[in-house]
Amino acid sequence: MRGVLIFAIVGLAIPVRPDRHAHPVPPPAPTTQIQGRWQLVQYQLNGKSMPQTTIDNLSITIEGSELHIESKSAKKITATYAFQFDPSKTPAAFDFTSKTAPSAVKFSGILKVEGDLMTFTFTRGDGAERPKQFDVPADFRGYLWQMRRMPDTSR
């Protein structure tokens, strides 16, 4: 009886150790975090805020390797871009190039996702330097977009 009691006490005193060979569950891929529809909530161009009507009128959708910019105006314009995302960079980097414009202008930037808020800071043109930070100075020559994830209505 003493043997069983000692075994039970020792068994409770030794902490349970996780399996050292078990593989941790990976976090969701950064690519899946940015997929979906996003409504602009802030839009700055060259350090100046755009009018609220312009901000309310624009949304983007990221589907795989494509980025679509939609205007909700009466014309319902959609521009499609080839989108490349590199989450291995710090901060995460992206490039997008027009698929519909006569000349393929390249945009290069950085992005971050915080909950349902995504921030893009980017520049336009092949020779333009990719931004290095999200807090852009007043004389920044480029774009700052903040977007809120839109509900998925496809279900």
N, C-alpha and C positions, 0 to 999 in steps of 0.2 A: 504494500500500500504506500509505504514511504517512497518507493521508487517511482510510482505513478505520480505522486504529489510533487516530487522534485522535478520530474520530467515536465509536468504541467507548468510549474513556476518558471523553469528555465525557458520553456517554450514561449511564455508570455513576456519574459524579460528581453529576449532577443528580437530586435526590430525586424520587420519584414523588409527585405531588400528587393527592389525592382529587378526584374530580369535584365541583366547587363547586355543581353543579346537582343532584347526587344527593340524594334525600330520605332522611334517616336513618330507620332502622327504629324505629317507636314502641315504647315499653315496653308490656307488657300493660295493658289498661285497668284502673284501680283497681276498677271494678265487678266484673270477673271474679275479682279476688283475694279477694273476700269471699264469692263464691258457693259453695255446698256445705254439707256437714254439719260441725258443730263440737261438740265435747264440752267442757262447762264443766270447768275445772281450778281455778278460784278464783271465789268468789262472796261479795261483801260487800254488806250492806244497812245503810245508815246507820252506816257505820264499823265494823260488827261482822261477823266471818267467819261464814258459815253452816256448819252441820255437814257433814262430809265425805259422809255418806249423801245429803244434799240435792244437793250438788255432783255426785256420781257419777250421780244419778238424772236430771239435766237435760242436754239437748242442744238445739241450735238448727240449723235449716236455713234458708239464704237461697236463694230461687229467684226470680230476676227481682226483682219489686217486692213480694215477700211474704217474711215472716219467720215461721217456725213454731217454737214452743217445745214440745218433747216431754218428757213425764215417762215414765220407764221403769218406773214403779211398776205394781202389779197393775192399776190402772185405765187405764193407757196413754192419758193425757190429752194432747191436742194443742191448743194455742191458736194461732190464725192472726192475723197482723197485717199491715196495709198498711205497707210499708217504703219510705222515701225516703232516698236516699244522695246526699250532695253532696261529691265528692272535690276540688272546687275550693277548698274552705275549708281553712284551716290551724289546727288539725288538721281532718281530714275530719269532716264532720258527718252525723248521721242523725236521723231521726224515725221512730217507728212508732206506729200506732194500732190498737187492737183491732178485728178484723172480726167476732169471735164474742161479745164481751161485750155485755150490754144497753146499757151506756154506753161510748162511745168515749173512753177515756182515752188521752191523748197522752204519749209518752215522747220526750225530746229529749236527744241526747248527742253524744259524739265517739268516734272509733275510730281504731285504728292496727293495721296488720298487720306483723309481724316474722317472716318465714319462715312457719312453720306455726302461729304463735301470734297470736291476734287479741284485742285489748283493747277493751271497751266501757266507757265511763263515762257514766252518764246519770241524768236526773232524771225525775220523774213529775208530770204535771199541766200544764194549759195555761199557767199563770202562772209555772211553775218556770223558773229560769234555766239555760241550757245550760252544763255544766261547761266550763272553759277549760284544764284540765290533767288528766293521768292520775294523778299522785301526789296522791291525795285525802287531806285532813286527817282526823283521827280524828272530828271533828264533822260530816263531810260528810253531808248529807241526800240520799242517792241510792244508786245501784247501781254496783258495779264488778264486771264479769265479765271473766275471762280464759278463753279457749277455745283448744283445740288442734284443728287440722283432722283430721277423721276420714277414713280411707281411702275412696276411691270404690269401692264394691262393685257398681256398675251395669255394669261392663265384662265 
